[in-house]
């Protein structure tokens, strides 16, 4: 298979996010792209396979979620942040974030064992020692003392109900931690639904940022949910209940 090269687009990285990958990171992005294309043959990881679209909707989009934090500022701090990517699927946004922030510890969580096996192999091939892979459900992990109220950051890039995303993320965060919800469409109704759920889970909507992807000009929203109080012990509820009966 003749794999095309991803675009480099240093200037776009810099002007949109105030950051650009160095030579090693750019090489790892290319390796990631190539491995995803190979894995796609068996696992149906993504429909986004053209190089420009992959850059735009997977790489840039993943790191744009951190734009509200200021990527350059976070890199300068070099803090040892613990982060978890819930329902990571093909590894987005977690793998690009792990490449950009080598001193962060990034957990990739997914309920599909085959995908986690693929991501474990991928992390080895890309020499990403800061990734750990876990097979599991957010509802179970959120009640596990090894993970509950443990993380500084939680990412969720999903299309499900926003209150479900809150119930998956907030129990995993330390007080002061931040959940980042990656969404396409966002409305006042979503805002009300999320704040209502967050109130029950110890969280508060800190900000909502609208972004436009540089190449496809698609609208994205990043929602930042701050953990301000301990999450009551009943949450998250048992597997399947959050989705069946959203808060």
C-alpha positions in Angstrom: 0.0 0.0 0.0 1.4 3.4 -1.0 0.7 5.7 1.9 0.5 9.4 1.2 2.3 11.9 3.4 0.3 14.0 5.8 0.5 17.8 5.2 2.9 19.5 7.5 1.2 22.9 7.8 3.5 24.4 10.4 2.1 27.9 9.9 -1.5 26.8 10.4 -0.6 24.9 13.6 1.1 28.0 14.9 -1.5 30.6 13.9 -4.5 28.5 15.1 -3.1 26.8 18.3 0.1 28.7 19.1 2.1 25.5 18.7 3.6 23.3 16.1 5.0 19.8 16.2 8.7 19.4 16.1 10.4 17.0 13.6 10.0 13.9 15.9 6.3 14.7 16.6 5.6 15.2 12.9 7.2 11.8 12.2 5.0 10.2 14.9 1.9 11.8 13.4 2.9 10.2 10.0 3.5 6.8 11.7 0.1 7.1 13.5 -1.6 7.8 10.1 0.1 4.8 8.5 -0.8 2.5 11.3 -4.4 3.6 11.4 -4.7 2.8 7.7 -3.3 -0.6 8.2 -5.5 -1.3 11.3 -8.5 -0.1 9.4 -8.4 -3.2 7.2 -9.6 -5.4 10.2 -11.0 -3.0 12.7 -12.9 -0.3 10.9 -11.2 2.4 13.0 -12.2 5.5 11.0 -13.8 6.6 7.8 -11.4 9.5 7.6 -8.5 8.2 5.6 -7.5 11.0 3.2 -4.3 12.8 4.4 -5.7 16.3 4.5 -8.9 15.2 6.2 -7.1 13.0 8.7 -4.9 16.0 9.6 -7.9 18.3 9.9 -10.4 16.1 11.7 -8.2 13.8 13.7 -4.9 15.5 14.5 -5.8 19.2 14.5 -9.2 18.5 16.1 -7.7 16.4 18.9 -5.2 19.1 19.9 -7.7 22.0 19.4 -9.5 20.6 22.4 -6.7 21.9 24.5 -6.9 25.4 23.0 -8.8 26.6 26.0 -5.8 25.7 28.2 -3.3 27.3 25.9 -1.1 24.6 24.4 2.1 26.6 24.4 1.6 27.6 28.1 1.0 24.0 29.1 4.1 22.8 27.3 6.2 25.4 29.0 5.0 24.3 32.4 6.0 20.6 31.7 3.7 19.5 34.5 3.2 15.8 35.0 -0.5 15.8 34.2 -2.6 12.6 34.4 -5.3 12.4 31.7 -7.9 9.8 30.5 -9.5 9.5 27.1 -12.9 7.9 27.6 -14.2 5.8 24.6 -11.0 6.4 22.8 -11.9 4.3 19.7 -9.0 4.7 17.3 -7.0 6.7 19.8 -8.5 10.2 19.4 -7.9 12.6 21.0 -5.6 10.7 23.3 -2.8 9.6 21.0 -2.1 13.0 19.4 -2.2 14.5 22.9 0.3 12.0 24.2 2.5 12.8 21.2 2.3 16.6 21.8 2.7 16.2 25.6 5.3 13.5 26.2 5.5 14.3 30.0 1.7 13.7 30.5 0.5 10.3 31.4 -2.4 9.5 29.1 -4.9 6.6 29.7 -6.8 5.3 26.7 -10.1 3.7 27.8 -12.3 1.7 25.5 -14.7 -1.2 26.0 -13.6 -3.0 22.7 -10.7 -5.3 23.5 -9.5 -5.4 19.8 -9.2 -1.6 19.7 -7.2 -1.5 22.9 -4.9 -4.3 21.6 -4.4 -2.3 18.5 -3.6 0.9 20.5 -1.2 -1.0 22.8 0.7 -2.2 19.7 0.6 1.3 18.3 2.0 2.9 21.4 4.9 0.5 21.3 5.6 1.2 17.6 5.5 5.0 18.1 7.6 4.7 21.3 4.9 6.4 23.4 5.9 5.4 26.9 3.4 7.8 28.4 0.3 5.8 27.2 -1.5 3.2 29.2 -4.4 1.2 27.7 -7.4 -0.1 29.6 -10.3 -2.3 28.5 -13.4 -1.2 30.4 -16.5 0.8 30.7 -16.6 4.3 32.1 -19.3 3.4 34.5 -17.1 0.7 36.1 -13.9 2.6 36.0 -15.6 5.6 37.6 -16.4 3.4 40.7 -13.0 1.8 40.8 -10.9 3.4 43.7 -7.7 3.2 41.5 -9.3 5.6 39.0 -12.1 7.5 40.8 -11.2 11.2 41.5 -7.7 10.5 40.2 -7.2 12.5 37.0 -6.4 16.1 36.2 -8.0 15.9 32.7 -10.7 13.7 31.1 -11.5 13.8 27.4 -14.6 12.5 25.7 -15.1 12.9 22.0 -18.6 11.5 21.6 -22.0 12.2 20.0 -24.1 10.9 23.0 -26.2 12.9 25.4 -24.1 15.7 27.1 -25.3 14.6 30.5 -24.0 11.1 29.8 -20.6 12.6 29.0 -20.6 14.5 32.3 -21.5 11.3 34.2 -18.6 9.4 32.5 -16.0 12.1 33.1 -16.6 14.0 36.4 -16.3 11.0 38.7 -12.8 10.3 37.4 -11.5 13.8 38.1 -9.7 15.2 41.1 -11.3 18.3 42.7 -10.1 21.1 40.4 -9.8 18.7 37.4 -11.2 19.5 34.0 -13.3 17.5 31.6 -13.1 18.5 27.9 -16.1 17.5 25.8 -15.5 17.5 22.0 -18.7 18.2 20.2 -19.9 19.3 16.7 -23.2 21.1 17.3 -23.9 23.0 20.5 -27.0 24.7 21.6 -28.5 26.5 24.6 -30.5 23.4 25.3 -27.3 21.4 25.5 -25.9 24.0 27.9 -28.9 23.7 30.2 -28.8 19.8 30.1 -25.1 19.7 30.8 -25.3 22.2 33.7 -28.2 20.4 35.3 -26.2 17.1 35.2 -23.0 18.8 36.3 -24.7 20.2 39.4 -25.5 16.6 40.5 -22.0 15.4 39.8 -19.9 18.1 41.4 -19.1 20.1 38.2 -19.6 23.4 36.6 -19.4 24.6 33.0 -16.4 26.8 32.9 -16.4 27.8 29.2 -17.5 26.8 25.7 -15.3 27.5 22.7 -16.4 27.4 19.1 -13.7 26.4 16.7 -13.6 26.0 12.9 -11.3 23.3 11.4 -8.7 25.0 9.2 -9.1 22.9 6.1 -12.7 21.6 5.9 -14.1 24.7 7.8 -16.3 22.4 10.0 -17.7 23.9 13.2 -16.5 22.3 16.4 -17.2 23.1 20.1 -15.1 22.3 23.1 -16.8 22.4 26.4 -14.7 22.7 29.6 -16.3 21.3 32.7 -14.6 22.0 36.0 -14.8 19.6 39.0 -15.5 21.7 42.0 -17.0 19.2 44.5 -16.7 15.5 45.2 -19.0 13.4 43.0 -21.7 11.7 45.1 -21.0 7.9 45.5 -23.9 6.7 43.4 -22.4 8.2 40.3 -21.6 6.9 37.8 -24.5 4.6 37.8 -24.3 0.9 36.6 -23.3 0.1 33.0 -25.9 1.2 30.5 -28.0 3.3 33.0 -26.5 6.7 32.2 -27.3 6.3 28.5 -30.8 4.8 29.1 -31.8 7.4 31.8 -29.7 10.5 31.3 -29.6 12.9 34.3 
